[in-house]
């Protein structure tokens, strides 16, 4: 390896670390992203805008209870998807999702989303929590 190639490789490594840190910082804020999933039956790419949440080092996507979500069916069939960051930082990030099915974990995560991300008063969150635990889509995802 030439001296130039060595310097160039080190520079690229520093740039990549800065990009990784910027992506992590953007994910740690939570908020609105686009996601692209593969259709459960069609295999066609589907892109939607959705909110996500960062709690104690984990990332979650949820939605209102009461109806089936295509994005959840897509993630169950094809857990790998793409996150499209678009506020403050534009980047496409590979991710993998897993549905949260454990009732206790769902209750803990959804209560925090209701109170911390969506500013519901604790009494209201406790009142509506059973409906959310029983009917809201919830996935945890990680960057791959």
Phi, psi and omega per residue, in radians:
X1 nan 2.324 3.131
X2 -1.330 2.893 3.101
X3 -1.067 -0.692 3.132
X4 -1.097 -0.791 3.131
X5 -1.094 -0.686 3.125
X6 -1.106 -0.810 3.106
X7 -1.101 -0.731 -3.126
X8 -1.113 -0.726 3.114
X9 -1.103 -0.764 3.109
X10 -1.102 -0.727 3.129
X11 -1.101 -0.787 3.117
X12 -1.074 -0.667 3.103
X13 -1.100 -0.731 3.112
X14 -1.157 -0.716 3.115
X15 -1.092 -0.774 -3.141
X16 -1.083 -0.727 3.115
X17 -1.093 -0.697 3.111
X18 -1.130 -0.710 3.102
X19 -1.114 -0.797 3.130
X20 -1.037 -0.738 3.126
X21 -1.148 -0.731 3.127
X22 -1.110 -0.724 3.094
X23 -1.119 -0.807 3.129
X24 -1.051 -0.765 3.120
X25 -1.077 -0.706 3.112
X26 -1.138 -0.742 3.123
X27 -1.162 -0.657 -3.101
X28 -1.165 -0.337 3.091
X29 -1.364 -0.388 -3.031
X30 1.198 -3.088 3.086
X31 2.201 -2.554 -3.053
X32 -1.767 2.317 3.063
X33 -2.396 2.929 2.857
X34 -1.775 2.592 3.005
X35 -2.245 2.555 3.014
X36 -2.045 2.107 3.089
X37 -2.000 2.917 3.020
X38 -1.734 2.290 -3.131
X39 -0.943 2.359 -3.081
X40 -1.046 -0.692 -3.129
X41 -1.790 -0.681 -3.023
X42 -1.482 -0.482 -3.034
X43 1.308 0.078 -3.140
X44 -1.406 2.495 3.099
X45 -1.200 2.357 3.123
X46 -2.206 2.169 -3.116
X47 -2.010 2.263 3.105
X48 -2.384 2.816 3.007
X49 -1.678 2.418 -3.058
X50 -2.724 2.704 3.043
X51 -1.513 2.581 3.005
X52 -2.358 2.862 -3.009
X53 -2.324 2.497 3.082
X54 -2.013 2.067 -3.133
X55 -2.322 2.058 3.047
X56 0.878 0.754 3.081
X57 1.503 -0.025 3.108
X58 -1.990 2.674 -3.119
X59 -2.017 2.419 -3.070
X60 -2.361 2.614 2.958
X61 -2.172 2.339 3.088
X62 -2.491 3.113 3.086
X63 -2.715 3.024 3.139
X64 -1.075 2.528 3.094
X65 -1.285 2.783 2.956
X66 2.024 -0.235 3.094
X67 -2.570 2.706 3.127
X68 -1.243 2.566 -3.133
X69 -2.045 2.226 3.096
X70 -1.059 -0.683 -3.103
X71 -1.080 -0.606 3.116
X72 -1.213 -0.781 3.090
X73 -1.045 -0.700 3.123
X74 -1.111 -0.768 -3.126
X75 -1.200 -0.578 3.086
X76 -1.145 -0.705 -3.121
X77 -1.362 -0.637 -3.088
X78 -2.404 1.544 -3.015
X79 -1.115 -0.387 3.132
X80 -1.391 2.349 3.136
X81 -2.616 3.066 -3.141
X82 -2.050 2.314 3.022
X83 -1.669 2.330 3.079
X84 -1.978 1.782 3.066
X85 -1.293 2.450 -3.051
X86 -2.539 -0.042 3.135
X87 -2.006 1.912 -3.135
X88 1.517 -0.594 3.125
X89 -2.509 2.279 3.084
X90 -1.813 2.068 3.139
X91 -2.806 2.624 3.019
X92 -1.870 2.243 -3.013
X93 -2.240 2.244 3.082
X94 -1.297 2.415 -3.116
X95 -2.521 2.900 3.096
X96 -2.401 2.359 -3.051
X97 -1.938 2.652 3.004
X98 -2.421 2.247 3.132
X99 -1.155 2.414 3.070
X100 -1.597 1.970 -3.081
X101 -1.959 -0.351 3.137
X102 -1.145 2.141 -3.029
X103 -1.068 -0.726 3.127
X104 -1.127 -0.763 3.119
X105 -1.136 -0.726 3.110
X106 -1.031 -0.769 -3.115
X107 -1.089 -0.790 -3.123
X108 -1.114 -0.831 -3.098
X109 -1.171 -0.827 -3.095
X110 -1.149 -0.645 3.083
X111 -1.052 -0.775 -3.136
X112 -1.159 -0.677 3.097
X113 -1.120 -0.784 -3.134
X114 -1.074 -0.700 -3.068
X115 -1.573 -0.718 -3.040
X116 -1.548 -0.730 -3.102
X117 -1.530 -0.640 -3.032
X118 -1.920 0.155 2.982
X119 0.983 0.560 3.004
X120 -1.327 2.498 3.027
X121 -1.126 2.560 -3.115
X122 -0.938 -0.710 -3.135
X123 -1.105 -0.736 3.118
X124 -1.156 -0.757 3.135
X125 -1.042 -0.758 3.113
X126 -1.099 -0.641 -3.129
X127 -1.174 -0.722 -3.081
X128 -1.619 -0.159 -3.059
X129 -0.983 -0.768 -3.134
X130 -0.991 -0.677 3.118
X131 -1.136 -0.673 3.119
X132 -1.198 -0.779 -3.128
X133 -1.064 -0.685 -3.093
X134 -1.457 -0.338 -3.001
X135 -2.377 -0.061 -3.105
X136 -1.598 2.439 3.007
X137 -1.192 2.506 3.109
X138 -2.660 2.127 3.045
X139 -2.226 2.576 2.958
X140 -1.806 2.400 3.120
X141 -2.255 2.741 3.076
X142 -2.313 2.656 3.076
X143 -1.396 2.357 -3.122
X144 -1.995 nan nan
